[in-house]
Amino acid sequence: MPAPEREMSVALARSAGRRVLWFLFVSSLIVFMIGPIVWLGLRAFSGLWLYPQLLPKQWTVNGWRQVFNDPNLSHSMKLSFEFAPVVTVASAVICLPAAYAFSRYKFPGRRFLLISLFAVNAFPKIGLYISMAGVFYSLNLISTFLGVVIVQLIGTIVFMTWIPAAAFSAIPRSLEEAARDVGAGPLRVFFRVTFPLAAPAIFVAMILSFLASFDEAQGTFLVGVPKYITMPTEMYTLVLNYPEQVAAVFALLLAVPSVLLMALVRKHVMGGKLAEGFQIR
Amino acid sequence: MSDGLGLQIEHVSKDLGGRTIVEDMQLEVKTGELTCLLGPSGCGKTTTLRMIGGFLIPDQGRVLISGNDVTKMSPDKRPTAMVFQNYALWPHMTVFKNVAFGLRLRKLPRQEVSDRVAQVLELVGLTHHVHSYPARISGGEQQRVALARALVLEPKVLLLDEPLSNLDAKLRVRVREDIREIQQRIGITTVFVTHDQDEALSISDRIAVMSGGKVEQYADARSLYREPETTFVASFVGAMNSYEATVVPGGLELPGKLVVPCGDLSATGEGTFEAGVRPEDVHVSLNGDGAPADVVREVPRGHYKEIVLNAGPNEVRAFVSADLPPAEHVRISFTRALLYRDGVLQRSSAPVSV
């Protein structure tokens, strides 16, 4: 074989080898990510399914019937859909002015406060929730609607502050000044110029907050029981006390809003709005 | 009283971040006049403009518009309109809405709003883009939308903050002529900030050259160029040869004991001056009178050429006719020189011919 051809075939073999490795890597990733969901989907419709069998022997919708007929479960769904919007709106009302201040004003401790918002996520939340529960006891907030809202707010603050703050920072100040210049007062400037321009990012932040609240289990469990049991907290009971199919059905139901909402914001998240959230200095 | 004064800046000072940006600034702009604030970056020109527009409040001094004190008024209350360097058009509004925004805030009837918008868009030649979004039109067009948005409110003072710096060179010349033409047509008092001396010289009634937060000289383009009051103005506006020189019989003595014959001198007297000579005031001849000089290089400039000469230890730049034949050794003399002491132009009561 002439030298150049040999070199070429070596290169080809090498690239083929690389491609096989790549294929293996990607397929194992897919199995790793999709596998549990597929299992969950099968489980939700399966009857008896014992270990060595690859697929269930019997198919049934009993799990689904049970979930929708159980008043506890449907009540928890209703509760989840009550808490999430309330928490999202409360979070927006509290955090958006803070986000605006972080982006537009220099004040002492600004950097420290900005970073400290991450502190909540820096250590296991359960510790934070337990101490919060302690405080809530003395404030009579345990097992109250307000108590659950407050505990769920904790998980939304980072999204609701950082993402809109970055969006506000991305709006050139001259756009606001130009509005002042033609006669708009500060409030009007915010609602006619700043807010519409930051709206996509605020929308993303609200969706993420909604999901954070919707999926929050630990704090809600500690503060909410026995009166307020949302879908994620109900999962604890389900896993322990119900047939596996019911838990699978419930898990799928719990995932529906997340999947739908993430699909809705995918464009904005991919478009860099989320990434911008971490560019603020 | 303030008859005929569109804008007065009285002893205004401003510190920002612990630095004095504008210091005891004074400026008067006549109604309908276009004044340029010209200077290098950091000289305080934009800060001054922002104080006129109300985006900054002076630490000291007053700003008056048509004789009314507006020093502490917020931008939305002032009869000023600003064209921003980046145009600051609202990207979520069409051209029409951008221009109409201020009118709508004033709760004018719908019909009047659209009439006035149509009128001003016609003035800037943008009628075909009424319903375009700012991102869909060119930089020059965005610039004119910003101008229309400012003009539609019929402000008493129009403020322009380096409005041409984002345009390419050719467009810049055209748009600045458009701005000048529109400004003259509606006769609006205008303050134009720029660091480009060409821009300033070509459109202004008067130019305030600023440096270090102060006005170095406030004059029309011609006196600014022919009689710069300070060495800063002399070097910032146009090209200038400058030397340590003494006045001697027969001309100026430059370093290296070189005596160059000189026509008009701004002053005379003992001791050393800083002498400034415009390149077009250097007379170059192939033979005859004058100090000897060697040609270092020639730069063709179209209808004239610039030649760089060595006269003893001194570098001399001269603008000469493109017809002057190339030569290695020439004779130079100055037709006019300005003499400065401590950076300030020295004048005798009458120009002295030597």
Interface residues (C-beta under 8 A of the other chain):
Chain A: P172 S174 L175 E177 A178 A179 R180 D181 V182 G183 A184 G185 R188 R192 V193 P196 L197
Chain B: G53 G54 F55 S74 P75 D76 K77 T80 A81 M82 F84 Q85 N86 A88 L89 W90 P91 H92 F101 G102 L105 R106 R149 A150 L153
